[in-house]
């Protein structure tokens, strides 16, 4: 390695000591060649001085010969180009690359970004602590940016770096950066991605990679390398979770020793801790934490250890050892997210092998609830799943297993599906929650359920969630729709500001926190009413996507109909039925949506209607038509 | 050696170091194999990566001895110091050691001098390995390959699937998510498993240093008889090496960065005689690790080709 710090030459012992304590950060880069992904990775390798002189010489020679930078170093050549891979006949795939700095070691999962490589991206993301999403500053947030972000959120990565690249080609414009960042945040909020850092850069020129850019003095955030070196690794979060050790192997070298070997998936363990073996439910106490380096007083998530228990408990591979008082759930029916990874389509009803943690069982997809358009997040009905498609499904296993929702513990909530004939890995997914049926049917089961209550009323319960600016016509439309529905014999209830603010929510004001709580309560009440079998109409500005998303998440799929009353602000301000816009303009009302507080327009509302160019009756007719088209007003 | 780092970061008991994470991952992989394979084996090449693999295996199954044998596919052209070290290690650790030599190759007199590195490696190593796997019916073989070694390995799976003919089909490898490995296969098919895929050369050396892992003395500098041939320093390890006209072995202070068949392994001039000096030299050196290996130079993309043919 060329130019490394003098420490190596002067005091190798000190250097090694420093490096002994380096942490590891694994990340994935999402983007296409066009976004400069290869250049960025090549640049990171180059800047971290991970290149030997023979490699540098080869890079210089190649740059002159086949480079695209007019003889300047073409960093993209350091990582395989897609064309080369195609020529070699290698599956375009996940490549892992390594570099380290004085502070950290990094493993980069490099995957192609096109839609047909969704499988590869999900694979690369599954072991990543963080994602870098590349955006070409000239083009801003694109369809593929949304797709990458969705996949990143799907796999549970919490930290995202939006690398706004090629800033040199937009004149290093702060306004461009800010616009892209705003666009991105608006979208990311829908996905629940919150820990976002956006860095304006030029991977080609080296701006904001390791050194702050001289061209972008307006940017005061971290450089990319600076951020990667200091961001807290996700591993810490796993320590907060409940103790889980999926048993890999029972270690019985002789009659006197019986240990349970495995990697701690979550939490912390100490000798003396009470544990529960699952799914059997038997309990014992940890006697020893055995390693070749001696018994440990404490072990944490990520460590591979061998546990010895106080009691002779029957434990075999596939069992999960949990903390006694915070055990995993045990179930054989699940709702799960499934990514299909082979050419032959997935058909509900077929049996596959499912491996989660260290257990392999037989599983059947009993129902595809819906598939997801990875570009628009739209939910679509599906009878089968093709390669790279993602769906929400119901899974039925041949026996109960211990598990955690994927959001809580990746290792006990993630699974792969294996074809029983070819033995190929054909799918991967995340267990979301247990469906209480089958053997649990006699326990705590409510016999009269939502469907039954809806059927008695001859309707399918749902929420019609009206959102839009003040004066857009939400209440008026909701009111008219309720009248029509009522005339058809439907059982409805309209929740709006008046009947909620004067009762249930009279303790709430108009601060941001209170507004959030206001919507939360409305959503919860709507959920109860849907459960009671009603068609619920809500009419609130509900300006923030995050809250609408929260409300949607409370309902079952297909129950939440978002109706965007998309009346332009020029029209609503002109109407100003309550005189609020005038007051807001005079500064008498603060945080007024559309004036000094944002309205985040829905991107995927089920129905959008503009009231500015039609009469109320025309609007209501149109809405009723659209609702009938969606089948929401028909009884099953 | 005293470790007196001025700016040693505080040790955080809630964060595993990079080496702890790598170690745990490797142990996890080895245990998965032992739990799911019928008849696993660990390929043992006597080099530094093998030394780390062996050490990790001892840890993974402690207090039991690793429940699989070691297999050395012997080309008969290793350094003498390697054979000595191999036998000592197996004895010390109490593991079974299987040595397999391609007797057909020996009968044909295959050697690196007359047949060149490509044919020698193909027959004695690649063919020898297939013979051994078939002979003993091993279904999973641990290997010490790392993804940082070479471009074509950056995409290699940890569980690399081989057909019944031992061929690696790059189009037919399985996606690997989280730490869930699919070890299922049909009869006759096999899997090569690379537990140290995610380690780099520096990680290997640092781990050897921290864990005090024994390695073949050839890694350390000593006066050794060498000749310079085609720009490479070759050690004259025994009298089988035919000297060319004008070649006179000279004693020079040399060591080896990688170990293989002695006629195919270039030495580097060095005075590094301790682990720290080796690491120091590696960090300050200007050429990459595999440059010393003659087999990589035979033809462009040669590793890719060898892998498809069944070389590790």
Interface residues (C-beta under 8 A of the other chain):
Chain A: X1 X2 X4 X8 X9 X11 X12 X13 X14 X15 X16 X17 X18 X19 X20 X21 X22 X23 X24 X52 X53 X54 X55 X80 X88 X89 X90 X91 X93 X94 X95 X96 X97 X98 X100 X103 X104 X105 X107 X110 X119 X120 X122 X123 X126 X127 X233 X235 X236 X239 X248 X249 X251 X252 X253 X257 X259 X261 X262 X263 X290 X291 X292 X293 X298 X300 X302 X303 X304 X306 X317 X341 X353 X355 X356 X357 X358 X410 X411 X414 X415 X416 X418 X423 X424 X425 X428
Chain B: X1 X2 X3 X4 X5 X6 X7 X8 X9 X11 X13 X14 X15 X16 X17 X18 X19 X20 X21 X22 X23 X24 X27 X28 X31 X32 X34 X35 X58 X59 X60 X61 X62 X63 X64 X65 X147 X148 X151 X154 X155 X170 X171 X173 X174 X175 X176 X177 X178 X179 X180 X182 X184 X185 X186 X197 X198 X200 X202 X203 X206 X209 X210 X276 X277 X279 X280 X283 X284 X285 X286 X287 X288 X291 X301 X304
